[in-house]
Amino acid sequence: MLIGALTWRDVHNGPPRTLLVPVGSVEQHGPHLPLTTDLRVAEHVAAQLEHADPGLVLAPAVAYGAAGEHEGFAGTVSIGHEGLRLLLVELGRSACRWAARVVFVNGHGGNVASLVEACGLLRYEGRDVAWVPCAAPGDAHAGRTETSLMVALDPGSVGPEREPGATAPLRELLPILRERGVAGVSENGILGDPRGASVAEGEAMWAAMVSAASAAVRRWDVDGETARLR
């Protein structure tokens, strides 16, 4: 059920619902992937969850996230940690006036601190709110992992400039990343190597990602410290 297809009476007279809210980011993804990659990942996972469960309602996405580490590249739009935290808190407070539960479906790693704090506060206030990640194993940013996801989802959105970026392990890059952002370690904005990405690999990642998120929502086993669904 899409919230855009409902009236207030549909919601008021219907059974208790769980509201899914995709949370993404608008940020550089190298010279070959769209700026809205993380947003589209969150939206696709949330849409698949909604499609499989009539008890879920899909809300419009929170498009902008905390992406300050990418602001060395044109096109990035970040509202920062505090801005995102406040938005999520107020969204959760309002939605929980009618929704039985709220699940934020997160597509961007930089949003995690905001989600943890926002969901932690909302749960402290007595609201049944949690978040679930859209996580796939592989390289960190705009590399083979995300390129495979996007060629499987929308091949026309993926450009031909599949060149390697910074390929050192993330733990080695983190000190410079924290100080200078992604531009400090990668001229093209890629953390990984998109060469070798494939539709088959992307489809397998999508299936695993959706399956894990779906199972977490069904269990509703919420980590007390992070408010993440396990």
Backbone as a ProteinNet text record, in pm:
[ID]
protein_1_A
[PRIMARY]
MLIGALTWRDVHNGPPRTLLVPVGSVEQHGPHLPLTTDLRVAEHVAAQLEHADPGLVLAPAVAYGAAGEHEGFAGTVSIGHEGLRLLLVELGRSACRWAARVVFVNGHGGNVASLVEACGLLRYEGRDVAWVPCAAPGDAHAGRTETSLMVALDPGSVGPEREPGATAPLRELLPILRERGVAGVSENGILGDPRGASVAEGEAMWAAMVSAASAAVRRWDVDGETARLR
[TERTIARY]
84.6	0	88	64.8	138	58.6	126	54.2	-13.1	42.9	-16.3	-149.2	-183.7	-310.4	-418.4	-385	-477.7	-534.3	-652.6	-706.7	-692.3	-719.6	-706.6	-808.9	-925.4	-1026	-983.9	-915.2	-861.2	-770.4	-685.4	-591.7	-665.4	-756.6	-828.9	-913.7	-980.3	-1073	-1007.1	-884.3	-817.5	-744.9	-681.9	-606.1	-478.6	-419	-291.3	-186.1	-109.8	-12.3	128.8	225.1	365.7	406.6	463.6	503.4	650.1	678.4	814.9	857.6	972.4	1023.4	1164.7	1183.5	1320.1	1398.7	1525.1	1613.4	1738.1	1761.5	1871.3	1971.9	2027.7	2127.1	2142	2178.4	2212.2	2359.9	2441.4	2586.7	2656.2	2777.8	2856.2	2878	2870.8	2900.2	2993.5	3105	3200.6	3149	3224.1	3184.4	3082.4	3036	2951.4	2816.7	2797.4	2670.4	2596.3	2462.4	2384.4	2398.8	2377.3	2386.3	2286	2177.4	2072.2	2083.3	2201	2216.7	2167.1	2211.5	2171.2	2021.5	1965.8	1821.2	1746.9	1792.6	1723.9	1736.8	1849.2	1864.4	1760.8	1751.1	1655	1512	1480.2	1344.5	1310.6	1405.8	1377.8	1357.6	1443.1	1427.3	1294.1	1261.4	1135.5	1015.2	1021.6	911.7	892.1	1001	990.3	931.1	966.3	907.9	757.7	719.8	577.5	498	556.7	488	456.8	541.9	527.1	442.6	409.2	341.3	228.7	102	-10.5	-22.7	50.8	46.7	139.5	213.9	310.1	258	288.4	254.8	385	401.2	523.7	505.7	591	588.4	687	670.9	774.5	907	1015.6	1148.9	1196.5	1284	1368.1	1488.6	1492.5	1592.2	1730.6	1738.9	1868.6	1915.8	2046.3	2102	2225.6	2301.6	2426.1	2540.7	2586.5	2686	2801.7	2838.5	2944.5	3076.6	3101.1	3227.4	3240.7	3130.7	3132.2	3123.6	3128.2	3107	3223.8	3330.5	3438.3	3405.3	3286.1	3244.9	3113.8	3105.4	2985	2865.7	2750	2625.9	2582.3	2675.1	2640.9	2557	2449.2	2365.1	2345.6	2404.8	2398	2325.1	2236.1	2172.5	2241.4	2344.2	2422.9	2357.4	2438.7	2392.8	2279	2294.7	2192.7	2063.9	2077	1958	1879.6	1949.9	1883.1	1822.5	1896.5	1845.4	1713.9	1710.4	1589.3	1473.5	1502.3	1397.9	1338.4	1423.7	1375.8	1296	1341	1268.6	1128.3	1118.9	987.5	897.9	957	879.3	824.6	909.9	866.6	759.9	774.4	674.7	538.7	538.6	412.2	349.9	428.6	374.5	321.6	385.2	343.3	211.9	155	20.5	-83.8	-49.8	-145.2	-83.6	45.4	110.1	143.9	124.5	159.7	310.9	382	528.3	580.7	705.1	773.9	909.1	939.9	1070	1137.8	1253.8	1336.3	1424.4	1416.7	1495.2	1612	1731.2	1845.9	1934.9	1963.9	2048.6	2186.1	2220.1	2348.6	2416.1	2541	2613	2632.8	2645.8	2665.4	2545.7	2430.1	2309.2	2299.5	2386.4	2368.3	2367.4	2460.8	2465.3	2335.5	2282.2	2156.3	2040.8	2037.9	1932.5	1939.1	2058.2	2074.4	2022.9	2062.4	2020.7	1871.8	1820.9	1679.7	1590	1620.6	1537.6	1550.6	1670.4	1688.2	1600.3	1595.2	1511.3	1363.7	1322.7	1182.6	1139.4	1223.9	1190.4	1187.1	1276.4	1274.7	1143	1090	962.3	842	866.3	758.1	703	773.4	727.7	799.4	725.3	781.7	844.9	967.3	1040.4	1173.3	1215	1345.1	1392.1	1514.7	1567.2	1632.8	1640.4	1701.1	1793.8	1912.2	2005.9	1981.4	2021.6	2029.7	2177.6	2220.3	2362.7	2395.6	2504.4	2555.2	2706.2	2764.3	2908.9	2983.6	3104.7	3186.4	3261.5	3297.6	3375.7	3286.6	3350.4	3282.3	3190.2	3230.2	3151.2	3173.7	3064.3	3065.6	3156	3188.5	3273.3	3191.7	3245.3	3178.9	3042.3	3030.9	2905.6	2791.9	2807.3	2698.7	2676.7	2782	2765.3	2685.5	2712	2632.8	2486.4	2461.6	2323.5	2251.8	2320.2	2254.6	2240.1	2334.4	2316.7	2203.6	2179	2066.7	1934.4	1934.9	1812.2	1775.8	1874.5	1849.8	1977.5	2003.6	2130.4	2150.9	2043	2056	2108	2106.1	2154.5	2303.8	2367	2508.8	2592.8	2688	2773.9	2887.6	2961.7	3068.5	3200.6	3212.6	3342.2	3370.2	3387.9	3410.8	3560.7	3611.8	3755.2	3777.9	3888.1	3913.6	3937.7	3905.2	3933.2	4035.5	4012.9	4099.6	4061.5	4153.3	4121.4	4182.9	4250	4304.3	4189.1	4211.9	4106	4055.2	3926.4	3864.7	3930.5	3972.5	4034.9	4162.5	4230.3	4351.2	4318.4	4204.1	4165.1	4095.6	4039.5	3954.8	4020	4146	4203.2	4200.8	4233.8	4231.5	4087.8	4001.2	3860.8	3797.5	3826.2	3767.1	3817	3939	3997.8	3965.7	3969.5	3961.4	3847.7	3768.9	3659.9	3707.5	3612.1	3645.1	3742.6	3730.5	3820.8	3966	3988.2	4124.5	4192.8	4115	4174.8	4146	4048.6	4010.4	3973.4	4046.9	4018.6	3886.7	3846.6	3723	3603.6	3625.2	3515.5	3481.3	3556.7	3527.9	3616.4	3555.8	3630.1	3608.1	3692	3675.3	3704	3655.8	3681.7	3555.8	3487.2	3361.3	3377	3498.9	3518.6	3482	3415.3	3371.4	3230.8	3167.4	3028.6	2939.5	2833.7	2747.4	2603	2512.3	2370.5	2345.4	2406.5	2384.6	2426.4	2541.4	2589.2	2493.1	2447.4	2354.3	2222	2169.3	2042.1	2054.2	2167.4	2187.8	2196.9	2263.2	2272.8	2136.7	2057	1923.2	1841.1	1843.7	1764.5	1805.3	1935.8	1983.9	1949	1961.7	1934	1786.8	1698.7	1555.6	1514.3	1569.8	1537.1	1577.3	1697.6	1743.6	1657.3	1624.5	1541.7	1400.9	1345.2	1211.6	1207	1307.4	1312.3	1324.9	1403.6	1421.3	1291.2	1217.7	1090.2	989.8	986.4	892.8	925.7	1054.2	1092.9	1068.2	1093.9	1087.7	1168.5	1290.4	1385.2	1475.6	1449.5	1514.6	1631.9	1749.3	1867.9	1845.5	1863.9	1836.1	1927.6	2050.7	2147.9	2139.8	2110.1	2113.5	1975.5	1873	1737.1	1733.2	1828.1	1832.7	1761.7	1690.3	1626	1729.8	1725.3	1825.8	1764.6
-119.1	0	123.9	212	337.2	445.1	523	623.8	725	743.6	836.2	789.6	661.2	607.9	608.2	654	649.1	786.5	786.1	905.9	890.5	999	988	889.5	879	784	640.1	617.6	483.4	441.5	532.5	502.2	488.7	582.4	583.1	457.6	413.5	301.1	166.2	167.3	42.9	-17.3	-132.1	-196.6	-117.8	-140.5	-74.5	-106.7	-7.2	-22.4	6.1	-53.9	-18.6	68.1	184.1	277.8	258.4	236.3	225.7	360.2	409.5	537.1	515.9	513.7	504.8	630.9	612.2	724.9	712.1	809.1	799.9	911.5	950.2	1056.6	1101.7	1226.2	1279.8	1314.8	1234	1249.1	1188.4	1231.8	1179.7	1030.4	962.4	819.5	793.2	867.4	848.6	904.2	883.9	938.5	853.2	742.7	649.4	620	653.4	623.9	752.5	747.1	868.6	915.6	1045.3	1106.4	1047.9	993.5	939.1	788	731.8	586.8	536.6	596.8	550.2	565.9	673.1	693.5	583.3	549.6	448.1	310	283.8	156.7	147.1	250.5	249.3	238.6	312.1	308.8	169.9	107.6	-23.1	-128.8	-130.2	-228.5	-206.4	-81.4	-53.6	-93.7	-68.8	-105.6	-256.5	-331	-476.4	-528.1	-466	-504.1	-478.5	-359.9	-323.5	-416.2	-451.6	-536.9	-674.3	-721	-856.9	-864.4	-750.9	-753.1	-650.3	-693.8	-599.8	-514.9	-549.2	-470.2	-351	-332.1	-222.6	-113.4	9.6	125.1	195.6	227.5	290.3	440.9	515.1	660.9	714	839.3	902.9	904.3	901	890.7	1023.1	1009.6	1121.7	1119.6	1212.2	1205.1	1248.3	1348.3	1405.7	1348.9	1322.8	1265	1338.9	1272	1326	1274.5	1358	1315.3	1413.4	1472	1571.8	1521.6	1391.1	1335.2	1342.6	1368.3	1375.4	1518.4	1617.3	1754.5	1813.3	1737.2	1779.6	1758.5	1704.7	1674.4	1745	1799.4	1869.2	1774.4	1829.1	1751.9	1701	1688.6	1640.4	1744.8	1698.8	1785.2	1715.8	1770.3	1710.7	1804	1747.9	1829.7	1809.2	1726.6	1710.5	1621.1	1582.1	1490	1549.7	1671	1731	1756.7	1802.9	1826.7	1699.5	1590.7	1463.5	1408.7	1417.9	1368.6	1437.4	1569.7	1643.3	1605.1	1592.4	1554.3	1418.2	1320.7	1186.5	1184.2	1259.3	1265.2	1321.6	1434.2	1495.9	1411.6	1348	1258.7	1142	1081.1	968.5	1007.8	1121.6	1167.1	1184.8	1245.5	1269.3	1139.4	1055.8	932	837.9	837	744.2	786	898.8	933.3	840.2	778.9	686.8	553.3	550.6	425.1	342.1	211.6	123.4	118.5	119.6	116.8	198	242.6	310.8	244.2	213.3	156.8	249.8	299.2	373.9	273.6	273.8	182.4	263.4	237.4	324.9	275.8	368.2	333.5	396.4	472.6	544.6	529.8	482.4	459.3	583.5	700.1	823.3	865.6	802.1	833.9	759.3	662.4	571.1	643.6	734.1	802.8	878.7	943	1016.4	921.3	808	709.8	652	619.1	562.8	660.6	786.6	885.2	915.7	932.8	965.5	851.1	730.4	616.2	587	607.1	588.7	683.7	810.3	907.5	874.1	838.4	804.7	684.9	585.5	469.3	505.6	591.6	640.5	710.9	779.8	849.8	756.5	626.9	529.4	497.9	538.3	513.3	391.2	307.3	181.9	208.7	256.6	299.2	226	186.3	121.9	147.7	105	120.5	-8.9	-25.3	-143.8	-99.3	-159.6	-118.1	-189.9	-124.8	-190.1	-221.1	-336.2	-366.9	-482	-464.3	-569.9	-576.5	-695.9	-706.9	-659.3	-609.5	-567.5	-439.9	-366.8	-245.2	-132.6	-20	77.7	174.2	225.8	333.6	343	327.7	343.6	243.8	134.7	32.2	-81	-199.2	-312.8	-341	-327.3	-358.8	-270.3	-139.8	-49.1	-47.3	-67.1	-70.9	-194	-307.2	-427.2	-406.1	-344.5	-317.4	-231	-127.7	-35	-91.1	-170.9	-228.5	-331.1	-392.7	-485.5	-410.3	-296.9	-220.7	-134.3	-62.5	33.5	51.8	-38.3	-32.8	97.2	162.5	286.8	401.9	387	493.5	484.3	377.6	354.1	395.4	486.7	533.6	438.4	462.8	372.2	394.3	502.1	538.2	454.7	325.1	235.5	220.3	310.3	313.7	291.2	231.3	207.9	338.9	336.6	449.9	409.4	451	409.3	267.5	175.5	34.4	-21.4	62.2	16	-18.8	-107.5	-139.5	-13.6	-12.5	105.8	145.2	46.4	78.3	159	141.6	218.7	360.4	375.7	505.4	594.4	534.6	609.2	732.1	726.5	847.7	968.9	948.4	1059.4	1095	994.2	1020.8	1110.9	1083.4	1163.5	1307.5	1325.8	1459.9	1536.6	1468.1	1539	1492.6	1396.9	1347	1254.6	1209.8	1115.4	1176.1	1304.8	1369.6	1363.3	1343.6	1333.8	1202.9	1102.1	971.3	924.4	988.3	940.4	1057.2	1075.9	1186.4	1168.4	1045.6	1023.1	993.2	988.7	966.5	821.6	729.9	586.7	526.8	447.5	367.9	222	171.5	37	34.5	-70.7	-88.7	-142	-58.6	-102.1	-199.7	-219.9	-313.8	-454.7	-528	-662.3	-667.1	-552.1	-550.4	-617.2	-682.9	-755.5	-755.7	-776.7	-787	-905.5	-1019.4	-1139.3	-1116.2	-1052.4	-1023.3	-926.8	-825.6	-730.3	-793.5	-880.4	-945.9	-1031.6	-1100	-1181.1	-1093.2	-977.8	-884.6	-828.9	-791.4	-740.6	-844.2	-967.6	-1072.6	-1092.1	-1094.3	-1114.1	-994.9	-874.9	-753.7	-745.4	-771.4	-765.2	-875.2	-993.9	-1105.7	-1075.1	-1019.5	-987.4	-879.1	-776	-668.2	-717.6	-800.8	-854.1	-939	-1023.5	-1107.6	-1023.5	-917.5	-830.1	-760.9	-713.1	-646	-744.8	-865.7	-965.9	-1001.5	-1018	-1054.4	-939.9	-818.8	-697.7	-715.5	-756.7	-771.2	-649.2	-551.9	-421.9	-416.3	-385	-367.3	-247.5	-268.3	-162.5	-43.2	-62.2	47.1	125.5	59.4	127.5	144.2	80.8	80.4	20.9	-65.1	-132.5	-266.9	-300.5	-431.1	-537.3	-647.5	-751.9	-873.3
0	0	0	-95.4	-102.3	-30.8	52.6	128.8	37	-82	-176.8	-233.3	-213.5	-262.9	-155.6	-35.3	77.5	111.4	170.5	233.8	384.1	458.6	603.9	660.7	597.1	646.1	620.4	506.8	482.5	596.5	639.1	747.2	879.5	906.5	1034.5	1051.9	946.5	955.9	929.7	882.7	850.6	969.3	949.4	1057.2	1087.9	1204.1	1236.1	1129.9	1093.1	985.4	1035.1	966	983.1	865.3	894.2	789.7	754.8	627.2	576.3	520.6	564.8	515.9	460.6	329.6	275.8	311.2	346.8	378.6	291.5	206.7	112.1	125.8	12.9	8.5	-136.3	-152.8	-284.7	-280	-343.1	-329.9	-450.5	-471.8	-582.9	-569.9	-683.2	-690.4	-807.8	-808.6	-915.3	-1046.9	-1155.1	-1285.4	-1360.4	-1299.6	-1374	-1310.4	-1183.5	-1116.6	-1081.8	-1078.3	-1050.8	-906.7	-889.2	-756.8	-659.2	-708.6	-622.6	-601.7	-620.4	-606.1	-470.9	-362.1	-228.7	-206.4	-258	-248.2	-321.4	-440.1	-519.1	-456.6	-393.8	-322.2	-210.8	-128.3	-17.6	-68.6	-173.5	-227.8	-282.3	-351.5	-410.7	-303	-202.3	-94.4	-23.5	10.1	78.2	-8.2	-138.1	-227.6	-233.1	-232.6	-232.3	-101.5	8.8	137.7	137.6	91.9	88.7	-1.7	-114.6	-212	-153.7	-63.5	-10.4	116.3	176.4	306.3	307.1	310.5	306.4	432.8	536.6	658.9	658.3	549.7	540.1	448	483.2	400	364.2	236.7	188.4	177	247.2	244.8	141.6	100.6	18.2	93.2	19.4	80.3	137.9	237.1	279.9	186.8	93.4	-13.5	30.8	117.5	154.2	287.2	295.6	416.1	463.5	547.1	600.1	513.8	421	322	313.1	424.8	424.2	371.5	383.3	335.4	183.8	114.3	-32	-85.6	2.1	-42.6	-120.8	-137.7	-226	-372.8	-401.1	-538.4	-570.4	-689.6	-734.7	-737.3	-706.1	-708.6	-573.9	-480.2	-347.1	-274.2	-209.7	-126.9	6.9	111.6	245.2	340.6	423.8	527.8	663.1	668.1	788.8	893	989.5	1094.1	1175.6	1223.2	1308.5	1231.9	1106.7	1026.6	1002.5	967.7	943.2	1071.7	1179.8	1309.1	1344.6	1334.7	1368.8	1277.5	1146.8	1052.3	1088.3	1118.1	1149.8	1279.5	1378.6	1505.6	1485.3	1416.6	1397.9	1308.1	1206.4	1120.9	1203	1285.4	1367.6	1467.7	1531.8	1628.1	1562.4	1445.3	1375.7	1325.8	1259.2	1201.7	1308.8	1424.7	1530.8	1596.7	1556.2	1602.5	1541.1	1427.7	1365.3	1326.2	1298.1	1258.4	1381.8	1371.6	1482.6	1501.6	1388.9	1391.1	1273.8	1286.9	1177.5	1156.5	1032.3	996.2	896.3	930.5	836.6	762.4	630.5	546.2	491	542.2	515.5	401.9	308.2	194.9	195.7	300.8	302.9	438.8	436.8	560.7	644.7	580.4	654.4	736.8	713.9	790.3	922.4	944.7	1057	1191.9	1215.1	1344.5	1370.5	1267.1	1282.6	1312.4	1244	1267.2	1407.4	1452.2	1586.6	1691.8	1680.5	1779.8	1770.8	1648.6	1631.8	1678.6	1635.5	1675	1824	1878.8	2021.8	2102.1	2060.9	2130	2114.2	1993.3	1970.1	2052.4	2064	2145.6	2293.7	2336	2474.7	2505	2404.2	2420.3	2410.2	2387.3	2384.8	2247.3	2143.9	2007.1	1949.9	1879.2	1827.7	1691.1	1695.5	1575.8	1570.6	1449.9	1431.9	1289.4	1262.1	1127.1	1082.5	950.4	891.8	779.3	768.6	663.5	532	423.6	292.7	270.9	315.7	318.5	224.4	149.5	62.2	79.9	84.2	101.3	-21.8	0	-113.5	-83.6	-188.9	-168.8	-117.6	-80.6	3.9	-68.5	-185.3	-244.2	-395.3	-469.5	-616.2	-686.1	-618.3	-677	-738.7	-731.2	-794.5	-732.6	-600.8	-532.7	-581.1	-566.5	-604.3	-755.2	-831.3	-976.8	-1018.2	-955.4	-984.8	-948	-833.7	-793.6	-898	-944.1	-1035.5	-1176.6	-1223.4	-1357.6	-1357.3	-1240.9	-1230.9	-1218.8	-1149.5	-1128.9	-1248.8	-1302.5	-1410.1	-1492.3	-1585.2	-1659	-1735.3	-1776.1	-1849.8	-1766.4	-1633.5	-1545.9	-1519.7	-1565.1	-1536.4	-1656.9	-1634.6	-1741.6	-1771.9	-1879.7	-1921	-1847.9	-1770.1	-1709.1	-1584.8	-1604.4	-1491.2	-1467.3	-1388.5	-1359.8	-1211.5	-1173.1	-1030.6	-956.1	-828.9	-741.2	-636.8	-513.7	-403.3	-363.7	-378.3	-355	-227.4	-148	-20.3	74	170.1	267.2	337.1	365.4	424.7	556.3	633.7	762.9	745.5	632.4	606.4	558.2	493.8	439.9	541.9	646.2	738.9	801.4	845.9	906.7	813.9	685.6	590.5	553.9	543.1	512	616.5	742.4	850.6	846.2	803.4	802.5	675.5	560.1	432	342.2	386.9	305.9	195.2	112.7	5.7	-94	-120	-215.3	-169.7	-41.5	9.2	-23.4	-62.7	-92.7	-234.7	-304.1	-436.2	-525.7	-632.9	-725.1	-798.8	-824.5	-899.6	-809.8	-678.5	-585.5	-559.6	-618	-602.9	-494.4	-407.6	-309.7	-346.8	-432.8	-485.1	-633.4	-699	-842.6	-909.5	-989.4	-1050.3	-1166.1	-1213.1	-1322.2	-1274.8	-1357.1	-1319.8	-1264.9	-1246.2	-1201.1	-1305.2	-1259	-1352.1	-1304.4	-1399.1	-1367.1	-1274.6	-1304.1	-1222.5	-1077.8	-1060.8	-926	-855.6	-928.3	-870.6	-831.3	-914.6	-883.1	-757.8	-743.5	-623.6	-499.3	-512.1	-399.5	-361	-461.5	-432.7	-358.2	-404.7	-341.8	-195.9	-170.4	-34	54.9	0	76.4	116.3	21.2	48.4	144.9	126.6	214.8	359.4	378.7	513.5	576.8	500.7	554.6	587	500.5	522.5	649.2	667.1	786.6	912.7	906.6	1023	1060.1	959.7	988.4	1047.3	995.9	1048.2	1193.1	1225	1362	1459.4	1413.2	1495.4	1624.5	1607.4	1717.7	1714.6	1802.1	1795.9	1892.2	1840.5	1924	2015	2143.9	2240	2229.7	2184.4	2179.9	2050.5	1940.3	1810.4	1748	1805.4	1750.7	1610.6	1580.1	1449.9	1459.7	1353	1345.4	1311.7	1388	1368.8	1299.5
[MASK]
++++++++++++++++++++++++++++++++++++++++++++++++++++++++++++++++++++++++++++++++++++++++++++++++++++++++++++++++++++++++++++++++++++++++++++++++++++++++++++++++++++++++++++++++++++++++++++++++++++++++++++++++++++++++++++++++++++++

